[in-house]
Amino acid sequence: MASGEPRTSGGYYFRFLPQRTFQFLSAREITSRLRQWSMLGRMEAQAFGFDQTFLAYRKDDFFMAFFKHPNVIPNLKLLSDSSGQWVTLGTEVKKIEAINVPCRQLSMSFFDRLYDENIVRDSGHIVKCLDSFCDPFLISDELRKVLLEEDSEKYEVFSQPDREEFLFCLFKHLCLGGSLCQYEDEIYPYLETTKFIYKDLVSVRKNPQTKKIQITSSVFKVTAYDSAGMCYPSTKHHEQTFSYFIVDPIKRHVNVLYHCFGVGEMS
C-alpha cells in the first residue's frame, strides 16, 4: 500500500477489485434461471481486498471499517428503494450487525434427504401439495413446505443447525426467488445453481497434513444502519433481501453477495 492511502479507524485498508469476476453472473444457463426466478438484475457479487489479518472475534470492527472506507463507499452497490436503480452506499454508516453463518458443507449430498423423505421423487420431480400461504410466499409443493412451514411434518428433515448453513441459505433463497418467481417442477436447476454460486464464492484448500479439502472462508450476513435506520442491504426488511460477506482470510479478499427482493429482469 502506498503511503498516504487511506486507512480507517479500524486500521484496515480496503480496495475494490472490479477485475474479480463471478462466473454465475455471466454463465448463460445460470442467468436464464435467475431471470425465471425473478432475481436477475437484482443480484450482484463484488470483491474487495484488505491488507491485515482477519480476526473473526473482531468482525464488528472489520465490517465497520469496511463500510466507512473511502474505497468502499463509492463502489459498494445496492438497489435504491425509491428509484429501483443500482446506486452506491453514499451514506454514513453508524452501526453494523454481522451474523456468523456456518459454512462447513463440501458436498451436495447434504440435500439427498429430499429424495429420502419423498419431498422429491427419484426422477427429480418435486412433489406437489395443496396450495397454502406462508406470507408472502405461495406454497404449492413439498419443497417450499419443508423450507417455510415450521409446523409441517417434514420440517425437521433439516435441523436448526442445518438450516443455518450457508449452503442451505443459498438454496432456500434460490427456491423462493423474487416477486414474480416462476417455480421449477424439478429439483435439478435449484441444486445445480446453488452449487455453482457456492463454488464461485467460497474458498477451499487441501489441508497439508490430512490431505483433506477444507473450507477456508468465513461467512457473515451483514446489515448496516445510518442515522435514519437500516440502510443496507435495503431500508426495508424482507426474507429475500440479503447481503452475505464471504471472507477469505488467506487471500485477504471479501466477496459480497447481494440481492434485493422485487421484480427481476424479464427479457
Secondary structure, 3 states (H helix, E strand, C coil): CCCCCCCCCCCCCEEECCCCCCHHHCCHHHHHHHHHCCCCCCEEEEEEEECCCCCHHHHHHHHHHHHHCCCCCCCCEEECCCCCCEEECCCCCCEEEEEEECCCCCCHHHHCHHHHCCCECCCCEECEEEEEEECCEEEEEHHHHHHHCCCCCCHHHCCHHHHHCHHHHHHHHHHHCCCCCCCCCECHHHHHHHHHHHHHHCCEEECCCCCCEEECCEEEEEEEEECCEEEECCCCCCCCCEEEEEEECCCCEEEEEEECCCCCCCC
